[in-house]
């Protein structure tokens, strides 16, 4: 017989009446007094359930002293007994720990699976949300329509083709208009007119073709039209939520909002409203034909509208939130700057992605030059403007402005590029004769947006407090 605890022949063998295991009496009694269980089966056990087994044994000698070999052997035996009990306890703890670890790993694996499934469902829901197309609100002269196809309607395609053919033939031969501002004139620009603070939280300004009416708005849900010549507000346009972008289309004032609504006004009266974006509208753009409006938003989509009939014509979903947008001067391409640090070019007729340019961060502004081959782009938080050549599909120039850039605008001739930012307004000049860049103007007027005035003889800037400043030569 061997003890189930020590693995040795017991001197005083006892057996458990429940499990039948054999133990050394002193060891099992010590274990029961501490744990109250059978060390083998882990069942409840008391000393009353121990049965002493009869076996032949040698009488033990009298207790020796520690100065003799028998006494030392006795001490060693006691130590061994204690070690055997401790080893058994450690083995039990190890087994229990292994079981707990196995259960924890199983629960962790199950949690990871649940998180993965929920993340997938969340992404699918976001993707579905980004593809939602909502009918535009009824206009005064037509009903909004739901677009099922992925191409522009035929009459708009014909308009795009006609515009491209007309503009592309004359662009290269177009001379600088008589009376256009020279670099010397621009270098003498100084602030000559300043409005009062009208719309706090303003982000963008748009100047009409006459150069006299400035359209802008703020975070209070109101847009306004300022007469630059009179330096006073001539119209107020309620839009219901913070203004994110503004645009003139002839005499029509167009406003994009943080609630995803695009509103069109004429003579101060709302004539159309569209709510197709499932999130904030971040930018507006007008096609060179003047009849097609584009909007982009955080819902990863861009939308084309037919302004002649006040209907939504096409909505295309992309793979990232879109921040800024612009049409090519010939009207056959549409550019959008994404939060994924890409400048995306799309074909107007089909909405297909024609090309992507990789920037160094999320885009702040993109702007086609009137020469038709250059694209200016500014990255959020950057102090420089990158010039891209569409023919080479590469970056050809980086213009350092000395301060953060929030807005860029080419003039009609494609030789001046105005930038705006918190530290001021600059103008970069490209000389076609010398093929060199220069900076005729660097003004300390803080701005969030800038626009060219008539014949480039003045600049209209807007700051975050809704103050319009006009810079011109005196």
HELIX and SHEET records of a PDB file:
HELIX    1   1 UNK A   25  UNK A   35  1                                  11    
HELIX    2   2 UNK A   47  UNK A   49  5                                   3    
HELIX    3   3 UNK A   69  UNK A  130  1                                  62    
HELIX    4   4 UNK A  154  UNK A  171  1                                  18    
HELIX    5   5 UNK A  183  UNK A  187  1                                   5    
HELIX    6   6 UNK A  454  UNK A  456  5                                   3    
SHEET    1   A 3 UNK A  22  UNK A  24  0                                        
SHEET    2   A 3 UNK A  13  UNK A  16 -1                                        
SHEET    3   A 3 UNK A  50  UNK A  52 -1                                        
SHEET    1   B 4 UNK A 189  UNK A 194  0                                        
SHEET    2   B 4 UNK A 468  UNK A 473 -1                                        
SHEET    3   B 4 UNK A 458  UNK A 462 -1                                        
SHEET    4   B 4 UNK A 449  UNK A 452 -1                                        
SHEET    1   C 4 UNK A 205  UNK A 207  0                                        
SHEET    2   C 4 UNK A 213  UNK A 217 -1                                        
SHEET    3   C 4 UNK A 222  UNK A 227 -1                                        
SHEET    4   C 4 UNK A 232  UNK A 238 -1                                        
SHEET    1   D 4 UNK A 243  UNK A 249  0                                        
SHEET    2   D 4 UNK A 252  UNK A 257 -1                                        
SHEET    3   D 4 UNK A 262  UNK A 266 -1                                        
SHEET    4   D 4 UNK A 269  UNK A 274 -1                                        
SHEET    1   E 4 UNK A 281  UNK A 286  0                                        
SHEET    2   E 4 UNK A 292  UNK A 297 -1                                        
SHEET    3   E 4 UNK A 301  UNK A 306 -1                                        
SHEET    4   E 4 UNK A 311  UNK A 317 -1                                        
SHEET    1   F 4 UNK A 322  UNK A 327  0                                        
SHEET    2   F 4 UNK A 333  UNK A 338 -1                                        
SHEET    3   F 4 UNK A 342  UNK A 347 -1                                        
SHEET    4   F 4 UNK A 353  UNK A 358 -1                                        
SHEET    1   G 4 UNK A 363  UNK A 368  0                                        
SHEET    2   G 4 UNK A 374  UNK A 379 -1                                        
SHEET    3   G 4 UNK A 384  UNK A 389 -1                                        
SHEET    4   G 4 UNK A 394  UNK A 400 -1                                        
SHEET    1   H 4 UNK A 407  UNK A 410  0                                        
SHEET    2   H 4 UNK A 416  UNK A 421 -1                                        
SHEET    3   H 4 UNK A 424  UNK A 431 -1                                        
SHEET    4   H 4 UNK A 436  UNK A 443 -1                                        
END                                                                             
